[in-house]
Amino acid sequence: MAGPIVQLVDIPQRGDARGALSVAELGGVLPFVVRRVYWIHGTKPGVSRGFHAHRRLRQLCVCVAGSVRMSLFDGRREESVVLDSSAKGLLIGPGLWREMHDFSPDCVLMVFADAEYDEADYIRDREAFIRHAR
Ligand code: TYD
């Protein structure tokens, strides 16, 4: 049987009486050297994003505020997870079609990636992705 598509990791919590502090570091929750960080925020109501896969890129997504539903599809099976905690990270490896839905207005989705932006690494056509995945 194939393994899970959704891979969640527990992000160490180092908060105290002053408030929360979450840590993502190499050798801890991060399985790769981070070469790029971006964050998606201010998403307008009803907007969905993503609708692509990557050929090689690995990412760790952390919803540090609000909530978002992440849908992952490996070409055969689709799994969905709601990210609503800065204590959970979603690891997305290569070869997964991702969609982001149901952003809360306050959602801030941080994404840590193992490579710089490269449009050639994207597969933006779903049918082409399914052919690539199989
Ligand atoms: P895109 O990947 O289409 O967003 P999403 O898939 O999350 O809906 O990116 C939107 C635009 O931002 C596109 O013009 C490419 C640009 N972009 C960068 O320049 N650098 C980056 O690291 C990312 C993620 C996007």
Backbone and ligand atoms as CSV (ligand in chain L), in Angstrom:
chain,resi,resn,atom,element,x,y,z
A,1,MET,N,N,0.850,-1.201,0.000
A,1,MET,CA,C,0.000,0.000,0.000
A,1,MET,C,C,0.885,1.251,0.000
A,2,ALA,N,N,0.504,2.249,-0.736
A,2,ALA,CA,C,1.282,3.481,-0.797
A,2,ALA,C,C,1.216,4.213,0.540
A,3,GLY,N,N,2.277,4.955,0.837
A,3,GLY,CA,C,2.329,5.700,2.097
A,3,GLY,C,C,1.452,6.926,2.049
A,4,PRO,N,N,1.376,7.622,3.175
A,4,PRO,CA,C,0.540,8.823,3.215
A,4,PRO,C,C,1.081,9.928,2.308
A,5,ILE,N,N,0.206,10.659,1.715
A,5,ILE,CA,C,0.594,11.798,0.889
A,5,ILE,C,C,0.843,13.017,1.774
A,6,VAL,N,N,-0.043,13.182,2.752
A,6,VAL,CA,C,0.112,14.292,3.704
A,6,VAL,C,C,1.136,13.889,4.768
A,7,GLN,N,N,2.229,14.632,4.816
A,7,GLN,CA,C,3.265,14.368,5.825
A,7,GLN,C,C,3.342,15.565,6.769
A,8,LEU,N,N,2.793,15.386,7.950
A,8,LEU,CA,C,2.812,16.453,8.945
A,8,LEU,C,C,3.955,16.220,9.921
A,9,VAL,N,N,4.588,17.308,10.305
A,9,VAL,CA,C,5.653,17.212,11.308
A,9,VAL,C,C,5.303,18.136,12.475
A,10,ASP,N,N,5.719,17.721,13.662
A,10,ASP,CA,C,5.502,18.535,14.859
A,10,ASP,C,C,6.647,19.526,14.996
A,11,ILE,N,N,6.302,20.791,15.058
A,11,ILE,CA,C,7.320,21.832,15.188
A,11,ILE,C,C,7.551,22.099,16.675
A,12,PRO,N,N,8.806,21.994,17.111
A,12,PRO,CA,C,9.080,22.187,18.531
A,12,PRO,C,C,8.581,23.539,19.042
A,13,GLN,N,N,7.952,23.491,20.172
A,13,GLN,CA,C,7.391,24.685,20.804
A,13,GLN,C,C,8.262,25.077,21.988
A,14,ARG,N,N,8.791,26.263,21.945
A,14,ARG,CA,C,9.697,26.731,23.002
A,14,ARG,C,C,9.135,27.973,23.683
A,15,GLY,N,N,7.830,28.072,23.682
A,15,GLY,CA,C,7.190,29.218,24.320
A,15,GLY,C,C,7.264,29.113,25.834
A,16,ASP,N,N,6.935,30.192,26.458
A,16,ASP,CA,C,6.897,30.213,27.928
A,16,ASP,C,C,5.822,31.204,28.343
A,17,ALA,N,N,5.875,31.667,29.554
A,17,ALA,CA,C,4.829,32.535,30.076
A,17,ALA,C,C,4.679,33.815,29.251
A,18,ARG,N,N,5.722,34.163,28.496
A,18,ARG,CA,C,5.683,35.401,27.702
A,18,ARG,C,C,4.931,35.234,26.399
A,19,GLY,N,N,4.801,33.946,25.968
A,19,GLY,CA,C,4.120,33.714,24.695
A,19,GLY,C,C,4.766,32.566,23.942
A,20,ALA,N,N,4.413,32.466,22.670
A,20,ALA,CA,C,4.823,31.302,21.874
A,20,ALA,C,C,6.123,31.560,21.130
A,21,LEU,N,N,6.863,30.473,20.914
A,21,LEU,CA,C,8.059,30.522,20.084
A,21,LEU,C,C,8.193,29.141,19.434
A,22,SER,N,N,8.207,29.121,18.105
A,22,SER,CA,C,8.259,27.867,17.370
A,22,SER,C,C,9.571,27.829,16.587
A,23,VAL,N,N,10.168,26.637,16.482
A,23,VAL,CA,C,11.503,26.530,15.898
A,23,VAL,C,C,11.517,25.532,14.743
A,24,ALA,N,N,12.043,25.975,13.603
A,24,ALA,CA,C,12.307,25.056,12.488
A,24,ALA,C,C,13.783,25.166,12.166
A,25,GLU,N,N,14.538,24.100,12.410
A,25,GLU,CA,C,15.969,24.142,12.135
A,25,GLU,C,C,16.432,22.859,11.474
A,26,LEU,N,N,17.564,23.003,10.760
A,26,LEU,CA,C,18.172,21.863,10.085
A,26,LEU,C,C,18.568,20.824,11.130
A,27,GLY,N,N,18.241,19.580,10.859
A,27,GLY,CA,C,18.531,18.531,11.836
A,27,GLY,C,C,17.394,18.352,12.822
A,28,GLY,N,N,16.520,19.358,12.861
A,28,GLY,CA,C,15.303,19.235,13.652
A,28,GLY,C,C,14.172,18.908,12.702
A,29,VAL,N,N,13.259,19.852,12.566
A,29,VAL,CA,C,12.088,19.594,11.746
A,29,VAL,C,C,12.361,19.817,10.250
A,30,LEU,N,N,13.468,20.491,9.950
A,30,LEU,CA,C,13.789,20.799,8.545
A,30,LEU,C,C,14.697,19.725,7.959
A,31,PRO,N,N,14.233,18.988,6.940
A,31,PRO,CA,C,15.051,17.931,6.355
A,31,PRO,C,C,15.933,18.417,5.212
A,32,PHE,N,N,15.999,19.734,4.997
A,32,PHE,CA,C,16.815,20.261,3.899
A,32,PHE,C,C,17.323,21.646,4.288
A,33,VAL,N,N,18.369,22.061,3.566
A,33,VAL,CA,C,18.892,23.411,3.748
A,33,VAL,C,C,17.939,24.385,3.052
A,34,VAL,N,N,17.525,25.405,3.750
A,34,VAL,CA,C,16.573,26.374,3.200
A,34,VAL,C,C,17.308,27.379,2.322
A,35,ARG,N,N,16.841,27.500,1.070
A,35,ARG,CA,C,17.437,28.474,0.163
A,35,ARG,C,C,16.447,29.581,-0.206
A,36,ARG,N,N,15.214,29.428,0.238
A,36,ARG,CA,C,14.203,30.441,-0.073
A,36,ARG,C,C,13.091,30.336,0.954
A,37,VAL,N,N,12.584,31.499,1.368
A,37,VAL,CA,C,11.407,31.570,2.240
A,37,VAL,C,C,10.438,32.557,1.623
A,38,TYR,N,N,9.175,32.169,1.524
A,38,TYR,CA,C,8.154,33.138,1.113
A,38,TYR,C,C,6.920,32.918,1.964
A,39,TRP,N,N,6.053,33.900,1.967
A,39,TRP,CA,C,4.839,33.763,2.750
A,39,TRP,C,C,3.666,34.323,1.969
A,40,ILE,N,N,2.550,33.642,2.097
A,40,ILE,CA,C,1.314,34.001,1.395
A,40,ILE,C,C,0.373,34.570,2.438
A,41,HIS,N,N,-0.074,35.787,2.210
A,41,HIS,CA,C,-0.937,36.446,3.200
A,41,HIS,C,C,-1.816,37.453,2.500
A,42,GLY,N,N,-2.825,37.924,3.208
A,42,GLY,CA,C,-3.737,38.896,2.587
A,42,GLY,C,C,-4.526,38.279,1.445
A,43,THR,N,N,-4.722,36.984,1.482
A,43,THR,CA,C,-5.448,36.325,0.392
A,43,THR,C,C,-6.911,36.767,0.401
A,44,LYS,N,N,-7.386,37.141,-0.754
A,44,LYS,CA,C,-8.745,37.680,-0.872
A,44,LYS,C,C,-9.780,36.569,-0.690
A,45,PRO,N,N,-10.983,36.941,-0.226
A,45,PRO,CA,C,-12.025,35.930,0.018
A,45,PRO,C,C,-12.318,35.111,-1.237
A,46,GLY,N,N,-12.464,33.814,-1.034
A,46,GLY,CA,C,-12.851,32.929,-2.127
A,46,GLY,C,C,-11.715,32.530,-3.062
A,47,VAL,N,N,-10.522,33.080,-2.808
A,47,VAL,CA,C,-9.393,32.774,-3.700
A,47,VAL,C,C,-8.764,31.433,-3.323
A,48,SER,N,N,-8.474,30.619,-4.328
A,48,SER,CA,C,-7.656,29.426,-4.154
A,48,SER,C,C,-6.367,29.631,-4.927
A,49,ARG,N,N,-5.280,28.998,-4.459
A,49,ARG,CA,C,-3.976,29.183,-5.097
A,49,ARG,C,C,-3.304,27.843,-5.334
A,50,GLY,N,N,-2.145,27.910,-5.892
A,50,GLY,CA,C,-1.366,26.703,-6.133
A,50,GLY,C,C,-1.631,26.195,-7.533
A,51,PHE,N,N,-2.292,25.029,-7.607
A,51,PHE,CA,C,-2.615,24.413,-8.902
A,51,PHE,C,C,-1.342,24.165,-9.714
A,52,HIS,N,N,-0.354,23.594,-9.053
A,52,HIS,CA,C,0.873,23.203,-9.742
A,52,HIS,C,C,1.583,22.122,-8.925
A,53,ALA,N,N,2.554,21.500,-9.582
A,53,ALA,CA,C,3.481,20.590,-8.909
A,53,ALA,C,C,4.888,21.071,-9.197
A,54,HIS,N,N,5.835,20.517,-8.441
A,54,HIS,CA,C,7.246,20.806,-8.710
A,54,HIS,C,C,7.970,19.532,-9.095
A,55,ARG,N,N,8.936,19.668,-9.983
A,55,ARG,CA,C,9.715,18.506,-10.413
A,55,ARG,C,C,10.703,18.076,-9.347
A,56,ARG,N,N,11.336,19.035,-8.661
A,56,ARG,CA,C,12.388,18.694,-7.696
A,56,ARG,C,C,12.229,19.376,-6.344
A,57,LEU,N,N,11.503,20.454,-6.292
A,57,LEU,CA,C,11.497,21.295,-5.091
A,57,LEU,C,C,10.915,20.574,-3.878
A,58,ARG,N,N,11.548,20.788,-2.728
A,58,ARG,CA,C,10.989,20.332,-1.448
A,58,ARG,C,C,10.635,21.554,-0.611
A,59,GLN,N,N,9.521,21.440,0.096
A,59,GLN,CA,C,9.018,22.572,0.854
A,59,GLN,C,C,8.485,22.133,2.215
A,60,LEU,N,N,8.564,23.049,3.156
A,60,LEU,CA,C,7.887,22.885,4.439
A,60,LEU,C,C,6.945,24.077,4.593
A,61,CYS,N,N,5.650,23.799,4.747
A,61,CYS,CA,C,4.638,24.855,4.871
A,61,CYS,C,C,4.167,24.924,6.318
A,62,VAL,N,N,4.135,26.142,6.845
A,62,VAL,CA,C,3.661,26.343,8.203
A,62,VAL,C,C,2.666,27.499,8.201
A,63,CYS,N,N,1.476,27.235,8.662
A,63,CYS,CA,C,0.463,28.284,8.761
A,63,CYS,C,C,0.646,28.955,10.119
A,64,VAL,N,N,1.315,30.107,10.117
A,64,VAL,CA,C,1.673,30.742,11.383
A,64,VAL,C,C,0.541,31.608,11.934
A,65,ALA,N,N,-0.485,31.851,11.130
A,65,ALA,CA,C,-1.677,32.562,11.625
A,65,ALA,C,C,-2.855,32.134,10.761
A,66,GLY,N,N,-4.023,32.075,11.351
A,66,GLY,CA,C,-5.222,31.741,10.595
A,66,GLY,C,C,-5.226,30.279,10.169
A,67,SER,N,N,-5.873,30.021,9.052
A,67,SER,CA,C,-5.990,28.633,8.598
A,67,SER,C,C,-6.100,28.579,7.079
A,68,VAL,N,N,-5.743,27.427,6.552
A,68,VAL,CA,C,-5.839,27.172,5.112
A,68,VAL,C,C,-5.975,25.666,4.930
A,69,ARG,N,N,-6.678,25.272,3.903
A,69,ARG,CA,C,-6.780,23.842,3.577
A,69,ARG,C,C,-5.851,23.539,2.409
A,70,MET,N,N,-4.973,22.566,2.630
A,70,MET,CA,C,-4.017,22.164,1.607
A,70,MET,C,C,-4.470,20.837,1.023
A,71,SER,N,N,-4.521,20.779,-0.282
A,71,SER,CA,C,-4.897,19.548,-0.969
A,71,SER,C,C,-3.695,19.074,-1.783
A,72,LEU,N,N,-3.342,17.802,-1.605
A,72,LEU,CA,C,-2.197,17.221,-2.312
A,72,LEU,C,C,-2.663,16.023,-3.115
A,73,PHE,N,N,-2.144,15.902,-4.327
A,73,PHE,CA,C,-2.569,14.859,-5.259
A,73,PHE,C,C,-1.305,14.271,-5.895
A,74,ASP,N,N,-1.151,12.948,-5.822
A,74,ASP,CA,C,0.073,12.325,-6.350
A,74,ASP,C,C,-0.110,11.765,-7.754
A,75,GLY,N,N,-1.239,12.088,-8.364
A,75,GLY,CA,C,-1.541,11.563,-9.695
A,75,GLY,C,C,-2.552,10.439,-9.649
A,76,ARG,N,N,-2.715,9.865,-8.429
A,76,ARG,CA,C,-3.719,8.809,-8.237
A,76,ARG,C,C,-4.642,9.121,-7.075
A,77,ARG,N,N,-4.023,9.548,-5.965
A,77,ARG,CA,C,-4.815,9.788,-4.755
A,77,ARG,C,C,-4.664,11.236,-4.315
A,78,GLU,N,N,-5.737,11.768,-3.744
A,78,GLU,CA,C,-5.752,13.132,-3.224
A,78,GLU,C,C,-5.966,13.060,-1.715
A,79,GLU,N,N,-5.177,13.840,-0.980
A,79,GLU,CA,C,-5.402,13.974,0.462
A,79,GLU,C,C,-5.408,15.453,0.800
A,80,SER,N,N,-6.187,15.781,1.826
A,80,SER,CA,C,-6.391,17.170,2.195
A,80,SER,C,C,-6.149,17.322,3.697
A,81,VAL,N,N,-5.603,18.475,4.081
A,81,VAL,CA,C,-5.380,18.725,5.502
A,81,VAL,C,C,-5.580,20.207,5.770
A,82,VAL,N,N,-6.177,20.517,6.903
A,82,VAL,CA,C,-6.313,21.912,7.321
A,82,VAL,C,C,-5.112,22.263,8.195
A,83,LEU,N,N,-4.389,23.303,7.772
A,83,LEU,CA,C,-3.291,23.818,8.596
A,83,LEU,C,C,-3.821,25.021,9.368
A,84,ASP,N,N,-3.741,24.930,10.691
A,84,ASP,CA,C,-4.276,26.021,11.514
A,84,ASP,C,C,-3.457,26.205,12.787
A,85,SER,N,N,-2.190,25.758,12.721
A,85,SER,CA,C,-1.368,25.827,13.917
A,85,SER,C,C,0.083,26.023,13.526
A,86,SER,N,N,0.785,26.925,14.229
A,86,SER,CA,C,2.214,27.094,13.954
A,86,SER,C,C,3.026,25.985,14.586
A,87,ALA,N,N,2.366,25.035,15.213
A,87,ALA,CA,C,3.058,23.874,15.784
A,87,ALA,C,C,3.050,22.689,14.830
A,88,LYS,N,N,2.464,22.860,13.636
A,88,LYS,CA,C,2.430,21.770,12.646
A,88,LYS,C,C,3.029,22.254,11.339
A,89,GLY,N,N,3.833,21.411,10.729
A,89,GLY,CA,C,4.381,21.719,9.413
A,89,GLY,C,C,3.950,20.654,8.427
A,90,LEU,N,N,3.750,21.062,7.187
A,90,LEU,CA,C,3.405,20.121,6.122
A,90,LEU,C,C,4.595,20.041,5.171
A,91,LEU,N,N,5.172,18.853,5.077
A,91,LEU,CA,C,6.278,18.628,4.148
A,91,LEU,C,C,5.707,18.231,2.799
A,92,ILE,N,N,6.153,18.918,1.757
A,92,ILE,CA,C,5.700,18.598,0.403
A,92,ILE,C,C,6.934,18.314,-0.442
A,93,GLY,N,N,7.065,17.077,-0.858
A,93,GLY,CA,C,8.186,16.686,-1.702
A,93,GLY,C,C,7.865,16.925,-3.165
A,94,PRO,N,N,8.772,16.537,-4.047
A,94,PRO,CA,C,8.534,16.695,-5.484
A,94,PRO,C,C,7.396,15.796,-5.941
A,95,GLY,N,N,6.792,16.153,-7.061
A,95,GLY,CA,C,5.819,15.262,-7.689
A,95,GLY,C,C,4.466,15.246,-7.016
A,96,LEU,N,N,4.112,16.336,-6.360
A,96,LEU,CA,C,2.774,16.425,-5.761
A,96,LEU,C,C,2.078,17.684,-6.269
A,97,TRP,N,N,0.892,17.474,-6.814
A,97,TRP,CA,C,0.057,18.599,-7.232
A,97,TRP,C,C,-0.558,19.205,-5.974
A,98,ARG,N,N,-0.379,20.511,-5.783
A,98,ARG,CA,C,-0.928,21.141,-4.587
A,98,ARG,C,C,-1.907,22.246,-4.934
A,99,GLU,N,N,-2.939,22.292,-4.107
A,99,GLU,CA,C,-3.908,23.386,-4.174
A,99,GLU,C,C,-4.116,23.898,-2.762
A,100,MET,N,N,-4.347,25.207,-2.652
A,100,MET,CA,C,-4.626,25.833,-1.356
A,100,MET,C,C,-6.004,26.471,-1.427
A,101,HIS,N,N,-6.856,26.090,-0.491
A,101,HIS,CA,C,-8.243,26.547,-0.482
A,101,HIS,C,C,-8.612,27.071,0.910
A,102,ASP,N,N,-9.738,27.773,0.956
A,102,ASP,CA,C,-10.365,28.159,2.231
A,102,ASP,C,C,-9.421,28.960,3.136
A,103,PHE,N,N,-8.685,29.888,2.539
A,103,PHE,CA,C,-7.838,30.765,3.359
A,103,PHE,C,C,-8.710,31.587,4.300
A,104,SER,N,N,-8.355,31.633,5.565
A,104,SER,CA,C,-9.004,32.599,6.437
A,104,SER,C,C,-8.409,33.980,6.114
A,105,PRO,N,N,-9.147,35.050,6.390
A,105,PRO,CA,C,-8.638,36.385,6.015
A,105,PRO,C,C,-7.306,36.717,6.686
A,106,ASP,N,N,-7.070,36.124,7.860
A,106,ASP,CA,C,-5.842,36.424,8.609
A,106,ASP,C,C,-4.732,35.405,8.343
A,107,CYS,N,N,-4.943,34.536,7.361
A,107,CYS,CA,C,-3.964,33.454,7.138
A,107,CYS,C,C,-2.602,34.011,6.714
A,108,VAL,N,N,-1.566,33.522,7.374
A,108,VAL,CA,C,-0.185,33.748,6.935
A,108,VAL,C,C,0.457,32.370,6.777
A,109,LEU,N,N,0.718,32.006,5.533
A,109,LEU,CA,C,1.294,30.695,5.243
A,109,LEU,C,C,2.767,30.886,4.883
A,110,MET,N,N,3.641,30.414,5.775
A,110,MET,CA,C,5.085,30.501,5.532
A,110,MET,C,C,5.523,29.251,4.777
A,111,VAL,N,N,6.375,29.452,3.788
A,111,VAL,CA,C,6.870,28.313,3.019
A,111,VAL,C,C,8.399,28.370,2.978
A,112,PHE,N,N,9.025,27.299,3.439
A,112,PHE,CA,C,10.476,27.152,3.400
A,112,PHE,C,C,10.804,26.186,2.267
A,113,ALA,N,N,11.728,26.568,1.412
A,113,ALA,CA,C,11.999,25.767,0.222
A,113,ALA,C,C,13.496,25.505,0.090
A,114,ASP,N,N,13.818,24.405,-0.585
A,114,ASP,CA,C,15.229,24.011,-0.688
A,114,ASP,C,C,15.908,24.551,-1.944
A,115,ALA,N,N,15.208,25.395,-2.699
A,115,ALA,CA,C,15.827,25.975,-3.895
A,115,ALA,C,C,15.219,27.343,-4.184
A,116,GLU,N,N,15.985,28.113,-4.937
A,116,GLU,CA,C,15.505,29.413,-5.374
A,116,GLU,C,C,14.359,29.219,-6.366
A,117,TYR,N,N,13.622,30.284,-6.584
A,117,TYR,CA,C,12.512,30.241,-7.534
A,117,TYR,C,C,13.018,29.880,-8.920
A,118,ASP,N,N,12.340,28.918,-9.547
A,118,ASP,CA,C,12.720,28.479,-10.892
A,118,ASP,C,C,11.464,28.032,-11.624
A,119,GLU,N,N,11.001,28.860,-12.548
A,119,GLU,CA,C,9.761,28.543,-13.263
A,119,GLU,C,C,9.865,27.195,-13.991
A,120,ALA,N,N,11.077,26.798,-14.395
A,120,ALA,CA,C,11.244,25.529,-15.114
A,120,ALA,C,C,10.961,24.322,-14.220
A,121,ASP,N,N,10.943,24.536,-12.916
A,121,ASP,CA,C,10.662,23.428,-11.988
A,121,ASP,C,C,9.161,23.206,-11.814
A,122,TYR,N,N,8.344,24.111,-12.352
A,122,TYR,CA,C,6.887,24.024,-12.172
A,122,TYR,C,C,6.248,23.136,-13.237
A,123,ILE,N,N,5.230,22.382,-12.839
A,123,ILE,CA,C,4.297,21.763,-13.797
A,123,ILE,C,C,2.945,22.393,-13.489
A,124,ARG,N,N,2.451,23.204,-14.399
A,124,ARG,CA,C,1.238,23.978,-14.109
A,124,ARG,C,C,-0.007,23.412,-14.789
A,125,ASP,N,N,0.185,22.397,-15.618
A,125,ASP,CA,C,-0.949,21.782,-16.314
A,125,ASP,C,C,-1.260,20.443,-15.635
A,126,ARG,N,N,-2.496,20.301,-15.160
A,126,ARG,CA,C,-2.852,19.115,-14.365
A,126,ARG,C,C,-2.743,17.819,-15.174
A,127,GLU,N,N,-3.145,17.857,-16.423
A,127,GLU,CA,C,-3.045,16.641,-17.240
A,127,GLU,C,C,-1.577,16.283,-17.499
A,128,ALA,N,N,-0.758,17.305,-17.725
A,128,ALA,CA,C,0.682,17.051,-17.903
A,128,ALA,C,C,1.275,16.483,-16.620
A,129,PHE,N,N,0.800,16.979,-15.484
A,129,PHE,CA,C,1.276,16.450,-14.202
A,129,PHE,C,C,0.914,14.975,-14.044
A,130,ILE,N,N,-0.311,14.625,-14.395
A,130,ILE,CA,C,-0.744,13.224,-14.248
A,130,ILE,C,C,0.118,12.322,-15.140
A,131,ARG,N,N,0.421,12.783,-16.351
A,131,ARG,CA,C,1.292,11.994,-17.226
A,131,ARG,C,C,2.690,11.876,-16.617
A,132,HIS,N,N,3.182,12.982,-16.036
A,132,HIS,CA,C,4.505,13.002,-15.411
A,132,HIS,C,C,4.552,12.051,-14.202
A,133,ALA,N,N,3.460,12.011,-13.453
A,133,ALA,CA,C,3.427,11.228,-12.206
A,133,ALA,C,C,3.366,9.733,-12.482
A,134,ARG,N,N,2.857,9.345,-13.634
A,134,ARG,CA,C,2.605,7.911,-13.884
A,134,ARG,C,C,3.701,7.209,-14.664
L,1,TYD,P1,P,2.765,31.230,-7.942
L,1,TYD,O1,O,3.782,30.165,-7.714
L,1,TYD,O2,O,1.954,31.190,-9.182
L,1,TYD,O3,O,1.779,31.272,-6.705
L,1,TYD,P2,P,0.811,30.124,-6.157
L,1,TYD,O4,O,1.177,28.874,-6.884
L,1,TYD,O5,O,1.115,30.069,-4.718
L,1,TYD,O6,O,-0.583,30.529,-6.399
L,1,TYD,O7,O,3.518,32.621,-7.835
L,1,TYD,C1,C,2.868,33.840,-8.063
L,1,TYD,C2,C,3.855,34.811,-8.669
L,1,TYD,O8,O,4.943,35.053,-7.783
L,1,TYD,C3,C,4.455,34.315,-9.952
L,1,TYD,O9,O,4.547,35.427,-10.840
L,1,TYD,C4,C,5.826,33.868,-9.579
L,1,TYD,C5,C,6.171,34.734,-8.400
L,1,TYD,N1,N,7.041,34.079,-7.409
L,1,TYD,C6,C,8.351,34.474,-7.287
L,1,TYD,O10,O,8.850,35.363,-8.019
L,1,TYD,N2,N,9.150,33.881,-6.340
L,1,TYD,C7,C,8.669,32.901,-5.535
L,1,TYD,O11,O,9.414,32.376,-4.683
L,1,TYD,C8,C,7.279,32.479,-5.684
L,1,TYD,C9,C,6.721,31.393,-4.822
L,1,TYD,C10,C,6.520,33.105,-6.630
